[in-house]
Amino acid sequence: MDGRDLLWRDLGKPTDNAFIEAFNCRFRSKCLNTHRFLTLADAREKMEDWLRYYNHDRPHGAIGHKPPITLQNSGGAASPTP
């Protein structure tokens, strides 16, 4: 067994990225489980609306109860982590 075997064996565990796992949980519970999607276009529209709310309106406790969009500089680049 070489190093490549170990690399591929551990990919995709939920503990690898807790941030995306937390987002996936919120997305499923607050968007996917609360809407009935009639068409693919309907699903896309509802998901985009939810993502816009999540990033532009919803206060996030980890960043001082502000929406994430407030961390973006005027040039479009993300601000450094405080």
Buried (B, 14 or more C-beta within 10 A) or exposed (E): EEEEEEEEEEEEEEEEEEEEEEEEEEBEEBBBEEBEEEEEEEBEEBBEEBEEEBEEEBEBEEBEEEBBEEBEEEEEEEEEEE
